[in-house]
């Protein structure tokens, strides 16, 4: 079994991201879907893409840490 957790969830939420689930367990050899959605916050500047990062930690026999970048941009006028 591998435990996963995404840190900095409060900061992601502050920037409009929702991550479900942000932590949990996965049996070896299995996959788990993590849903990510984004709603631009009130102070979002559409002229500048948003980039926020968080650390994804995997703990099994070995502990691994990955830096994940969340990038969002509003495209209008299409």
Protein Blocks (a to p, Z undefined) as FASTA:
>chain_A
ZZdddehklmmmmnopacddfbdcddehiacdddddddddfklcfkbccddddddddddf
bccdddddddddddehZZ
